[in-house]
Amino acid sequence: MQSFKVGPKEANLRLDKFLALELEQVLSRSAVQRLIDEGKVTVGGRVQKASYKVQAGDSIEVEIPPRPVYEITAEKLPLTIYYEDEELLVLEKPAGMVSHPAVGHWTGTLVNALLYHFGLEKTDEANFRLGLVHRLDKDTSGLLLVAKTMTAHAQMQKQLKDRTIKRQYKAVCWGHLKGKKGLIDLPLGRSISDRKKVVVTKEHSRPALTEYEVLENFDFTQLLRVALRTGRTHQIRAHLSHLGHPVFGDPEYGGREKAQAGIKGEYRQQAAQALELINRQALHAFYLSFVHPVTKEKKDFFSELPGDFQALLGYLKTLEK
């Protein structure tokens, strides 16, 4: 049983919307609605409909059924490893690979590949403890840190929280941001209308800070170096999209045909050709830095841009001649 207290900012939200936001990491909105319909949600001890408007001070209890346990099997998938010792592993995740198994993606993930690499035949979701210190979106490529022991995982999580793990990305965005450098300080939270997306909002949000520096300007795009001060889901993609400069090629945050339609007519054909060179967001985690949990040495790693990203930049540069 989970309990929630409605605050003043949540007052007058529908009961199903309120719980969908509170349980976004656990249940889908349709699953929340089923629980309400089955009488497993009470407000002040009374069953209410999904359309009930919650009020400040309402006490809500939800009976959440146990999740089924899914088996995860090892798979022989190629891994590009930059560093490995008894405590840690640094690797490069290719675009198109999901980091961790989830509904709809139980095979072909980075975790399946790591199980094979570590000589483990299979495990289940409940007992799986291979320590991905952080993750990358499916179609974002770049460097990832994996902890191989519980002690290393705890220490690296602390570094992540203390912001001593440094992560930098290269991104191509549409249009031209203001200034050579900038800091985007806008809170992010799940979209009420589309739970898969993150938006700038003051409701049910967390602080999010993204630094950027313009490395190169093109006719209708820019190459950026982006550094994370916080590590929110889809942070870079959501921040740049909110500013009207979505990551080039990003299908979920307006970085494909929608952005192409908004630029000057003289550039639209060139933009269409550029989009054909990359079928995902032009976002790559190229730099990773941390302090080793045992040796206390500072470790720095750099990753070259993958082929599709390089092809995009090469084409954009030819347009400047």
SERO-4910 file (N, C-alpha, C, O; in steps of 0.05 Angstrom, whole numbers):
BEGIN
 pado doro    nc1    nc2    nc3   cac1   cac2   cac3    cc1    cc2    cc3    oc1    oc2    oc3
  Met    A     17    -24      0      0      0      0     18     25      0     36     27     16
  Gln    A     12     44    -18     27     69    -19      8     92    -12    -15     92    -21
  Ser    A     18    111      3      1    134     11     12    160      0     36    163     -2
  Phe    A     -6    178     -7      1    204    -17    -15    226     -4    -39    221      3
  Lys    A     -4    249     -1    -18    272     10    -19    294    -12      2    301    -23
  Val    A    -42    304    -18    -45    324    -39    -36    352    -28    -46    360     -7
  Gly    A    -19    365    -43    -10    391    -35    -26    413    -49    -42    406    -67
  Pro    A    -23    438    -41    -38    460    -54    -35    462    -84    -54    469    -98
  Lys    A    -11    455    -94     -6    458   -123    -21    436   -139    -26    440   -163
  Glu    A    -27    414   -126    -40    392   -140    -71    394   -138    -85    378   -151
  Ala    A    -81    412   -122   -110    414   -119   -124    418   -145   -115    432   -163
  Asn    A   -147    404   -148   -165    405   -171   -155    388   -195   -167    388   -216
  Leu    A   -133    373   -192   -125    354   -212   -144    330   -211   -154    323   -189
  Arg    A   -150    317   -233   -165    292   -233   -149    271   -217   -124    272   -217
  Leu    A   -163    254   -204   -150    233   -188   -131    216   -204   -109    211   -196
  Asp    A   -139    208   -229   -122    192   -245    -97    207   -255    -76    195   -256
  Lys    A   -100    233   -261    -77    249   -269    -57    252   -245    -33    250   -249
  Phe    A    -68    258   -222    -51    261   -198    -35    236   -193    -11    238   -189
  Leu    A    -48    213   -194    -33    188   -188    -14    180   -211      7    169   -206
  Ala    A    -22    187   -236     -4    181   -258     22    196   -255     44    186   -262
  Leu    A     21    221   -245     45    237   -241     61    226   -217     85    225   -219
  Glu    A     47    219   -196     61    209   -172     74    182   -177     95    175   -165
  Leu    A     62    166   -194     71    138   -198     83    134   -226     83    112   -236
  Glu    A     94    156   -237    103    155   -265    125    134   -270    127    124   -292
  Gln    A    141    129   -249    162    109   -252    153     81   -247    168     61   -250
  Val    A    128     77   -239    118     51   -231     95     41   -249     96     18   -258
  Leu    A     76     59   -254     52     50   -269     45     70   -292     51     94   -290
  Ser    A     33     59   -313     23     76   -334     -4     88   -325    -16     79   -306
  Arg    A    -13    109   -340    -39    121   -332    -62    101   -335    -80    101   -319
  Ser    A    -60     84   -356    -81     64   -359    -82     44   -336   -103     35   -328
  Ala    A    -58     37   -326    -57     19   -303    -68     33   -278    -82     20   -262
  Val    A    -63     58   -275    -74     74   -253   -105     74   -254   -118     70   -234
  Gln    A   -115     78   -278   -144     78   -282   -157     51   -275   -178     50   -264
  Arg    A   -142     30   -282   -153      3   -275   -154     -1   -245   -174    -12   -235
  Leu    A   -134      8   -231   -134      6   -202   -157     21   -190   -170     12   -171
  Ile    A   -163     45   -201   -185     62   -191   -211     47   -196   -229     46   -179
  Asp    A   -214     37   -220   -239     22   -228   -243     -2   -211   -266    -10   -205
  Glu    A   -221    -15   -202   -223    -39   -186   -227    -33   -156   -228    -51   -139
  Gly    A   -228     -7   -149   -232      0   -121   -207     -2   -104   -209     -4    -79
  Lys    A   -184     -2   -117   -159     -5   -101   -146     22    -95   -124     23    -85
  Val    A   -161     43   -100   -152     70    -93   -173     83    -75   -197     83    -83
  Thr    A   -165     94    -53   -184    108    -35   -174    136    -29   -150    141    -27
  Val    A   -193    154    -25   -188    181    -17   -202    186     10   -226    186     11
  Gly    A   -186    189     30   -197    192     57   -213    168     66   -233    170     80
  Gly    A   -204    144     56   -217    119     63   -241    112     45   -253     91     49
  Arg    A   -248    129     26   -271    124      8   -262    120    -20   -244    134    -30
  Val    A   -274    101    -34   -269     97    -63   -280    120    -79   -303    129    -74
  Gln    A   -264    130    -98   -273    153   -115   -269    145   -144   -254    127   -150
  Lys    A   -282    160   -162   -279    156   -190   -253    169   -200   -242    186   -186
  Ala    A   -245    161   -224   -221    173   -236   -224    203   -240   -204    217   -240
  Ser    A   -248    212   -245   -253    240   -250   -254    258   -225   -257    282   -227
  Tyr    A   -253    245   -202   -254    260   -176   -231    281   -176   -208    275   -182
  Lys    A   -238    306   -169   -218    327   -167   -206    327   -139   -220    333   -119
  Val    A   -180    321   -137   -167    320   -111   -166    347    -98   -165    368   -112
  Gln    A   -166    348    -72   -165    373    -57   -140    373    -39   -131    352    -30
  Ala    A   -130    397    -34   -107    400    -16   -113    387     11   -134    392     23
  Gly    A    -95    370     20    -99    356     45   -110    328     42   -111    313     62
  Asp    A   -120    321     19   -131    294     15   -110    273     20    -87    276     12
  Ser    A   -118    252     34   -100    228     38   -109    206     19   -132    197     20
  Ile    A    -91    198      2    -97    178    -19    -80    153    -14    -56    154    -10
  Glu    A    -93    130    -15    -80    105    -11    -84     88    -36   -106     86    -47
  Val    A    -62     75    -45    -63     59    -69    -53     31    -63    -31     28    -53
  Glu    A    -68     10    -70    -60    -17    -67    -48    -26    -94    -62    -31   -113
  Ile    A    -21    -28    -95     -7    -35   -119      0    -64   -119     14    -73   -101
  Pro    A     -9    -80   -139     -3   -108   -139     26   -112   -145     39    -96   -158
  Pro    A     38   -134   -136     67   -140   -141     72   -143   -171     55   -154   -185
  Arg    A     94   -133   -180    102   -135   -208    111   -163   -214    123   -176   -198
  Pro    A    105   -173   -238    115   -199   -246    145   -198   -249    156   -177   -257
  Val    A    159   -220   -244    188   -221   -246    195   -231   -274    187   -253   -282
  Tyr    A    211   -216   -288    219   -224   -315    248   -234   -316    266   -223   -302
  Glu    A    253   -255   -331    280   -266   -333    295   -251   -354    285   -245   -375
  Ile    A    320   -245   -348    338   -232   -366    360   -251   -373    374   -261   -355
  Thr    A    365   -256   -399    385   -275   -407    409   -262   -420    407   -240   -432
  Ala    A    432   -275   -418    456   -264   -430    455   -267   -460    444   -286   -471
  Glu    A    466   -247   -474    467   -247   -503    495   -238   -512    506   -219   -502
  Lys    A    505   -253   -532    531   -246   -543    528   -223   -562    523   -227   -586
  Leu    A    531   -199   -552    529   -175   -568    555   -160   -567    568   -160   -546
  Pro    A    563   -146   -588    589   -132   -588    589   -109   -568    570    -94   -566
  Leu    A    611   -106   -554    615    -84   -535    642    -70   -542    662    -83   -546
  Thr    A    641    -44   -542    665    -28   -546    674    -18   -518    662      1   -507
  Ile    A    694    -30   -507    703    -25   -480    728     -7   -480    747    -13   -494
  Tyr    A    727     15   -465    749     33   -463    767     27   -439    791     32   -439
  Tyr    A    755     16   -418    770     11   -393    755    -10   -376    731    -10   -375
  Glu    A    771    -27   -363    758    -47   -345    778    -56   -324    801    -62   -331
  Asp    A    770    -57   -299    785    -69   -278    766    -84   -260    743    -89   -268
  Glu    A    774    -91   -236    757   -106   -218    733    -90   -208    713   -102   -198
  Glu    A    734    -64   -209    713    -47   -198    695    -34   -219    671    -32   -214
  Leu    A    706    -27   -241    691    -10   -260    695    -20   -289    714    -34   -296
  Leu    A    677    -10   -306    679    -15   -335    668     10   -348    647     20   -341
  Val    A    683     20   -368    674     43   -384    671     33   -413    690     21   -424
  Leu    A    648     38   -424    643     28   -451    628     49   -468    620     70   -457
  Glu    A    625     43   -493    610     61   -511    585     47   -520    586     26   -532
  Lys    A    562     60   -514    537     49   -522    530     60   -550    531     84   -555
  Pro    A    524     42   -569    517     51   -595    488     62   -596    472     54   -579
  Ala    A    482     79   -615    455     88   -619    438     64   -627    447     46   -641
  Gly    A    413     63   -617    395     41   -623    394     20   -602    376      2   -603
  Met    A    412     20   -583    412      0   -562    400     11   -536    408     33   -527
  Val    A    381     -3   -525    369      5   -500    388     -2   -477    401    -23   -478
  Ser    A    391     15   -457    409     11   -435    401    -12   -418    417    -30   -412
  His    A    376    -12   -409    367    -31   -389    340    -44   -398    324    -30   -409
  Pro    A    337    -70   -393    312    -83   -400    287    -70   -388    288    -61   -365
  Ala    A    266    -69   -403    240    -58   -393    218    -69   -411    224    -83   -430
  Val    A    194    -62   -405    172    -72   -420    176    -65   -450    180    -42   -458
  Gly    A    174    -86   -467    179    -82   -495    208    -85   -504    213    -86   -528
  His    A    226    -86   -485    255    -88   -491    269   -107   -472    285    -98   -455
  Trp    A    262   -133   -474    274   -152   -455    299   -165   -467    313   -179   -453
  Thr    A    304   -161   -493    328   -172   -506    343   -150   -521    331   -129   -527
  Gly    A    368   -155   -528    383   -137   -544    392   -112   -530    402    -93   -542
  Thr    A    390   -111   -503    398    -88   -488    427    -90   -479    440   -110   -481
  Leu    A    437    -67   -469    464    -67   -458    468    -86   -435    488    -99   -433
  Val    A    447    -88   -418    448   -107   -396    451   -136   -405    466   -151   -393
  Asn    A    436   -143   -426    439   -170   -437    468   -176   -446    478   -197   -441
  Ala    A    480   -156   -458    507   -158   -467    527   -160   -444    546   -175   -445
  Leu    A    522   -144   -423    539   -145   -399    538   -172   -385    558   -181   -375
  Leu    A    514   -183   -383    512   -210   -371    530   -230   -385    545   -245   -372
  Tyr    A    530   -229   -411    548   -248   -426    577   -241   -421    593   -258   -416
  His    A    583   -215   -422    611   -207   -417    621   -215   -390    645   -222   -387
  Phe    A    604   -215   -370    612   -222   -343    610   -252   -337    615   -261   -315
  Gly    A    602   -267   -358    600   -296   -354    576   -306   -339    577   -327   -327
  Leu    A    555   -290   -339    530   -298   -325    510   -307   -346    505   -292   -365
  Glu    A    498   -330   -342    479   -340   -362    453   -325   -362    443   -317   -383
  Lys    A    442   -320   -339    417   -306   -337    412   -297   -308    426   -306   -289
  Thr    A    393   -279   -305    385   -270   -279    356   -261   -282    344   -263   -303
  Asp    A    345   -250   -261    318   -239   -264    318   -210   -255    337   -200   -243
  Glu    A    297   -196   -262    295   -167   -258    298   -160   -229    310   -140   -222
  Ala    A    287   -177   -211    287   -171   -182    315   -173   -171    322   -157   -153
  Asn    A    331   -192   -181    358   -196   -169    380   -184   -186    404   -186   -178
  Phe    A    374   -171   -208    394   -160   -225    408   -136   -212    394   -116   -206
  Arg    A    434   -137   -209    447   -114   -195    472   -105   -210    490    -92   -198
  Leu    A    474   -112   -236    497   -100   -251    493    -70   -251    472    -60   -258
  Gly    A    514    -56   -242    510    -28   -235    514     -8   -257    536      4   -260
  Leu    A    494     -3   -273    495     20   -291    494     45   -274    473     50   -262
  Val    A    515     60   -274    516     84   -257    498    105   -268    486    121   -253
  His    A    496    107   -294    477    125   -308    469    112   -334    479     91   -340
  Arg    A    451    124   -348    441    112   -373    441    133   -395    443    157   -391
  Leu    A    438    123   -419    434    140   -443    408    131   -457    401    108   -457
  Asp    A    394    150   -469    370    144   -485    378    124   -507    401    122   -515
  Lys    A    358    109   -516    363     88   -536    378     99   -560    397     87   -569
  Asp    A    370    122   -570    382    133   -595    403    154   -590    410    170   -608
  Thr    A    413    155   -565    437    172   -559    460    154   -556    459    133   -542
  Ser    A    483    160   -569    507    143   -567    526    156   -547    524    179   -539
  Gly    A    546    139   -540    568    151   -524    576    135   -499    568    111   -496
  Leu    A    592    147   -482    605    134   -460    587    129   -436    570    146   -429
  Leu    A    589    105   -425    574     97   -401    592     85   -381    612     72   -388
  Leu    A    586     89   -355    601     78   -333    586     56   -319    562     59   -313
  Val    A    599     33   -316    586     10   -302    603      3   -278    627      0   -280
  Ala    A    589      0   -255    603     -9   -230    600    -39   -228    578    -50   -232
  Lys    A    622    -53   -222    621    -83   -221    618    -94   -192    613   -118   -189
  Thr    A    620    -76   -172    615    -85   -145    596    -66   -131    592    -43   -140
  Met    A    583    -75   -110    564    -58    -96    577    -34    -84    566    -12    -83
  Thr    A    602    -38    -74    616    -16    -62    623      6    -82    619     29    -78
  Ala    A    632     -3   -106    638     16   -127    613     30   -136    614     54   -142
  His    A    591     15   -138    566     27   -147    557     49   -128    549     71   -136
  Ala    A    559     44   -102    551     63    -82    568     88    -83    558    111    -81
  Gln    A    594     84    -87    612    107    -88    608    124   -113    609    148   -112
  Met    A    603    110   -135    599    125   -160    572    139   -160    569    161   -171
  Gln    A    552    127   -147    526    141   -144    530    166   -128    517    187   -133
  Lys    A    547    165   -107    552    189    -91    566    210   -107    559    234   -105
  Gln    A    585    202   -124    598    222   -141    578    234   -161    579    258   -167
  Leu    A    560    218   -170    539    228   -189    522    249   -174    516    270   -185
  Lys    A    514    243   -150    497    261   -134    513    286   -127    501    308   -127
  Asp    A    539    284   -121    555    307   -114    565    322   -139    579    342   -136
  Arg    A    558    312   -162    565    324   -188    595    325   -193    605    343   -206
  Thr    A    609    305   -182    638    303   -188    643    285   -212    666    284   -222
  Ile    A    623    270   -221    625    257   -247    617    277   -268    596    289   -267
  Lys    A    635    281   -287    631    301   -308    624    287   -334    637    268   -342
  Arg    A    602    297   -346    593    285   -372    589    308   -392    575    328   -386
  Gln    A    600    305   -415    596    324   -436    587    311   -462    595    288   -468
  Tyr    A    571    325   -477    559    315   -501    566    334   -524    572    357   -520
  Lys    A    565    323   -548    564    340   -572    537    336   -585    526    314   -586
  Ala    A    526    358   -593    499    358   -605    497    378   -628    510    399   -627
  Val    A    481    371   -647    474    390   -668    446    398   -663    428    381   -660
  Cys    A    441    424   -661    414    434   -657    405    451   -681    421    461   -696
  Trp    A    379    454   -683    367    470   -704    370    500   -696    368    507   -673
  Gly    A    375    517   -716    376    546   -711    401    554   -696    421    540   -697
  His    A    399    577   -683    423    589   -670    415    599   -643    398    617   -640
  Leu    A    427    588   -622    422    597   -595    435    625   -590    453    633   -605
  Lys    A    425    638   -570    435    665   -564    463    662   -550    465    647   -530
  Gly    A    482    677   -559    508    678   -546    525    654   -552    516    633   -562
  Lys    A    551    657   -546    570    635   -550    568    614   -529    572    590   -535
  Lys    A    560    622   -505    557    603   -483    531    610   -468    521    632   -470
  Gly    A    521    591   -453    497    596   -437    491    574   -417    502    552   -419
  Leu    A    473    580   -399    464    561   -379    433    560   -380    420    581   -376
  Ile    A    422    537   -385    393    533   -385    385    523   -358    392    501   -350
  Asp    A    370    539   -344    361    533   -316    331    532   -316    318    552   -309
  Leu    A    319    509   -323    291    506   -325    282    479   -314    294    459   -321
  Pro    A    263    478   -296    254    453   -284    241    434   -304    226    444   -322
  Leu    A    245    408   -300    234    389   -319    216    369   -304    222    361   -281
  Gly    A    195    360   -317    177    340   -306    163    325   -328    164    334   -351
  Arg    A    150    303   -322    136    288   -342    112    303   -353     98    317   -339
  Ser    A    108    301   -380     85    313   -393     60    299   -384     59    274   -384
  Ile    A     39    314   -377     13    302   -370      0    289   -394    -13    269   -391
  Ser    A      4    301   -417     -9    290   -441      6    267   -454     -6    251   -468
  Asp    A     32    265   -449     48    243   -461     70    236   -440     90    250   -438
  Arg    A     66    214   -425     84    207   -404    112    199   -414    130    199   -398
  Lys    A    115    193   -440    141    186   -450    159    211   -453    183    208   -456
  Lys    A    146    234   -453    162    258   -458    165    274   -432    150    272   -413
  Val    A    187    290   -432    193    308   -410    190    337   -420    198    343   -442
  Val    A    179    354   -403    174    382   -411    183    401   -389    186    393   -366
  Val    A    187    426   -397    192    447   -377    166    453   -363    147    461   -376
  Thr    A    165    450   -337    141    455   -322    148    460   -292    168    451   -283
  Lys    A    130    474   -279    134    479   -250    119    458   -233    124    456   -209
  Glu    A    102    442   -246     86    422   -232    101    395   -233    109    386   -254
  His    A    103    382   -210    116    356   -208    143    355   -223    148    337   -237
  Ser    A    159    376   -218    184    378   -233    208    378   -214    205    379   -190
  Arg    A    231    376   -226    256    376   -211    275    396   -224    273    400   -249
  Pro    A    292    409   -209    311    428   -221    328    415   -243    336    392   -239
  Ala    A    334    429   -264    351    418   -285    368    440   -297    358    461   -305
  Leu    A    394    435   -298    413    455   -308    430    443   -330    443    423   -326
  Thr    A    431    457   -353    446    448   -376    464    471   -386    454    492   -392
  Glu    A    490    466   -387    508    486   -398    513    480   -428    514    456   -436
  Tyr    A    516    501   -444    523    496   -472    544    516   -481    546    538   -471
  Glu    A    559    508   -501    578    525   -515    576    519   -545    576    496   -553
  Val    A    574    540   -560    573    537   -589    601    532   -600    619    548   -596
  Leu    A    605    509   -614    630    502   -625    633    511   -654    654    518   -663
  Glu    A    610    510   -669    611    517   -697    583    524   -707    563    511   -699
  Asn    A    581    544   -723    556    553   -735    554    544   -764    573    545   -779
  Phe    A    530    535   -771    523    529   -799    499    545   -807    488    560   -791
  Asp    A    490    543   -832    469    559   -842    443    557   -826    431    578   -819
  Phe    A    435    533   -819    410    530   -804    413    512   -779    393    504   -768
  Thr    A    438    507   -772    443    490   -748    468    500   -733    482    518   -743
  Gln    A    473    489   -710    497    494   -695    508    468   -683    492    450   -677
  Leu    A    534    466   -680    546    444   -665    552    455   -637    565    475   -634
  Leu    A    542    440   -617    545    449   -589    562    429   -573    562    405   -579
  Arg    A    575    439   -553    585    422   -531    567    427   -507    562    450   -500
  Val    A    556    406   -496    536    409   -475    545    394   -451    555    371   -453
  Ala    A    544    406   -427    552    394   -402    528    393   -383    513    412   -381
  Leu    A    524    370   -370    502    367   -351    511    375   -323    531    364   -313
  Arg    A    496    393   -310    499    397   -282    481    379   -266    486    372   -243
  Thr    A    458    372   -278    440    353   -266    435    331   -287    442    334   -310
  Gly    A    424    309   -279    420    287   -297    392    277   -300    385    255   -293
  Arg    A    374    295   -309    346    288   -312    341    272   -338    357    275   -357
  Thr    A    320    257   -339    312    242   -363    308    262   -386    294    282   -383
  His    A    320    256   -409    317    271   -434    324    301   -430    314    318   -444
  Gln    A    342    307   -411    347    335   -403    355    352   -426    343    373   -431
  Ile    A    376    344   -441    386    361   -463    365    364   -484    360    386   -494
  Arg    A    352    342   -491    332    342   -512    308    360   -505    299    376   -521
  Ala    A    299    358   -480    276    374   -471    283    403   -469    267    420   -477
  His    A    306    409   -458    314    437   -455    317    451   -482    306    473   -486
  Leu    A    331    439   -501    335    451   -527    309    454   -542    305    473   -556
  Ser    A    292    434   -540    266    435   -553    249    458   -542    236    472   -557
  His    A    250    462   -516    235    484   -504    244    511   -514    228    529   -517
  Leu    A    270    514   -519    281    539   -529    275    543   -558    282    564   -570
  Gly    A    263    524   -571    258    526   -600    281    518   -617    282    524   -641
  His    A    301    503   -605    324    494   -620    329    464   -614    349    456   -603
  Pro    A    310    447   -622    312    418   -616    336    405   -628    348    415   -647
  Val    A    345    383   -616    367    368   -626    361    359   -655    339    348   -659
  Phe    A    379    363   -673    375    355   -701    369    325   -703    383    309   -691
  Gly    A    347    318   -717    340    290   -721    324    278   -699    316    254   -702
  Asp    A    318    292   -678    303    281   -655    273    279   -662    260    299   -665
  Pro    A    263    254   -666    235    251   -674    214    257   -652    191    263   -659
  Glu    A    223    255   -627    204    258   -605    201    287   -596    181    294   -584
  Tyr    A    221    303   -600    221    330   -590    223    351   -612    234    373   -609
  Gly    A    210    345   -635    208    364   -656    232    370   -673    235    391   -684
  Gly    A    251    350   -674    276    355   -687    279    343   -715    301    341   -726
  Arg    A    256    336   -727    257    326   -755    240    344   -773    246    367   -777
  Glu    A    219    333   -784    203    348   -804    191    373   -793    188    393   -807
  Lys    A    183    372   -767    171    396   -755    190    420   -756    183    442   -762
  Ala    A    215    415   -748    236    436   -748    243    444   -776    247    468   -782
  Gln    A    244    425   -794    250    431   -822    230    450   -834    237    468   -849
  Ala    A    205    446   -827    184    464   -838    186    492   -828    174    510   -840
  Gly    A    200    496   -806    201    522   -793    224    539   -802    226    562   -793
  Ile    A    242    529   -818    265    545   -826    260    559   -853    240    554   -866
  Lys    A    278    576   -861    275    590   -886    273    571   -910    287    550   -911
  Gly    A    256    578   -929    251    561   -951    276    554   -967    278    531   -977
  Glu    A    295    572   -968    320    567   -983    337    544   -972    354    533   -986
  Tyr    A    332    537   -946    348    516   -933    333    490   -931    345    470   -922
  Arg    A    308    489   -938    292    464   -932    302    440   -947    302    418   -936
  Gln    A    309    443   -972    319    420   -987    345    410   -976    349    386   -974
  Gln    A    363    428   -968    388    420   -956    383    406   -929    396    386   -922
  Ala    A    363    416   -914    357    404   -888    346    376   -892    352    358   -877
  Ala    A    330    372   -913    319    345   -919    341    326   -925    340    303   -916
  Gln    A    361    334   -940    384    317   -946    400    311   -921    410    289   -918
  Ala    A    403    331   -904    418    326   -879    403    306   -861    416    289   -849
  Leu    A    377    308   -860    361    289   -844    364    260   -853    362    241   -838
  Glu    A    369    257   -879    372    230   -890    398    217   -880    401    192   -882
  Leu    A    417    233   -870    443    222   -862    442    211   -833    461    197   -825
  Ile    A    422    218   -818    421    209   -790    392    204   -783    375    222   -785
  Asn    A    386    180   -774    358    173   -768    351    174   -739    333    160   -729
  Arg    A    367    189   -724    362    192   -695    372    220   -687    380    236   -704
  Gln    A    370    226   -661    379    252   -652    410    254   -653    424    235   -646
  Ala    A    420    276   -662    449    280   -665    460    288   -637    466    312   -632
  Leu    A    462    268   -620    471    273   -592    489    250   -584    482    226   -586
  His    A    514    257   -576    534    237   -569    549    245   -544    559    267   -542
  Ala    A    550    226   -525    565    231   -500    594    225   -505    603    202   -504
  Phe    A    610    247   -509    637    243   -519    658    244   -496    681    236   -500
  Tyr    A    650    254   -472    670    257   -451    658    248   -424    635    254   -418
  Leu    A    675    233   -409    667    223   -383    691    225   -364    713    216   -371
  Ser    A    687    236   -341    708    239   -321    698    233   -293    676    240   -286
  Phe    A    715    219   -278    707    211   -250    732    204   -235    754    202   -246
  Val    A    729    201   -209    751    192   -191    747    163   -185    725    154   -177
  His    A    768    147   -190    766    118   -185    760    112   -156    773    124   -139
  Pro    A    740     95   -150    732     91   -122    753     78   -104    752     80    -80
  Val    A    773     64   -116    794     51   -100    821     65   -102    832     72    -81
  Thr    A    830     71   -126    856     83   -129    856    113   -125    876    126   -119
  Lys    A    832    125   -126    827    154   -123    840    170   -146    843    194   -144
  Glu    A    847    157   -167    858    170   -191    835    183   -207    813    172   -208
  Lys    A    841    206   -219    822    218   -236    823    205   -264    845    202   -275
  Lys    A    801    196   -274    799    182   -299    784    199   -320    763    210   -314
  Asp    A    796    202   -343    784    218   -365    782    200   -390    801    187   -397
  Phe    A    759    201   -403    754    185   -427    741    202   -448    724    219   -442
  Phe    A    750    198   -473    739    213   -496    731    193   -517    744    172   -521
  Ser    A    709    199   -530    698    182   -551    695    197   -577    685    220   -578
  Glu    A    704    185   -599    701    197   -626    671    197   -634    656    179   -626
  Leu    A    664    216   -650    636    217   -660    631    193   -678    649    186   -694
  Pro    A    608    180   -675    602    157   -693    598    165   -722    596    189   -728
  Gly    A    597    146   -740    596    151   -768    573    168   -778    578    186   -794
  Asp    A    549    164   -768    526    180   -778    529    209   -769    521    227   -784
  Phe    A    539    213   -745    544    241   -735    565    255   -752    562    278   -759
  Gln    A    587    240   -758    608    252   -774    598    258   -803    605    279   -814
  Ala    A    582    240   -813    571    245   -840    553    270   -841    554    286   -860
  Leu    A    537    274   -820    521    298   -818    538    323   -817    533    342   -832
  Leu    A    558    323   -800    575    347   -797    590    352   -824    593    375   -832
  Gly    A    599    331   -836    613    334   -862    596    347   -883    605    365   -897
  Tyr    A    570    339   -884    552    351   -903    546    380   -896    546    398   -914
  Leu    A    542    386   -871    536    414   -862    559    432   -869    555    455   -876
  Lys    A    584    422   -866    607    438   -873    610    444   -902    620    465   -910
  Thr    A    602    425   -919    603    430   -948    584    452   -957    589    465   -977
  Leu    A    563    456   -942    543    477   -949    554    505   -944    544    524   -954
  Glu    A    575    506   -927    587    532   -920    607    542   -941    615    565   -940
  Lys    A    615    524   -959    636    532   -978    624    549  -1001    638    557  -1019
***
